[in-house]
Amino acid sequence: QVQLVESGGGLVQAGGSLRLSCTSSGRTFSSARVAWFRQAQGKESEFVAAISWSGGSTYYSDSVKGRFTISRDNAKNTVYLQMNILKPEDTAVYYCAAGVRRSGSAYVRASYDYWGQGTQVTVSS
């Protein structure tokens, strides 16, 4: 079983930065592909970024490419999402997800087996 806990959300002004963390107590986390998705109020869930188990491959949505960076520290069982140049349209609940099968597209929800409870990010204009 993989339990995921997100932290680091909050309120920030446009142009500012936040760093989200996703920490797991499960031993399989270090071998899982991990992603961040977000869901804004009244909108569908949206892929943000993903990272392979080794950290050697990363994936980003076009809307965050160049502004967000995903990374991981397997010794700490933690994945990070550094978010820079934040925009009001980045406002959403951000969810961490882990895929232990390492199969399927990194960009779709169905590829992930475990989900965190989410952390709110609010960007004011």
Secondary structure by P-SEA (a helix, b strand, c coil): cbbbbbcbbbbbcccbbbbbbbbbccccccccccbbbbbcccccccccccccccccbbbbcccccccbbbbbcccccbbbbbbcccccccccbbbbbbbccccccccccccccccccbbbbbbcc
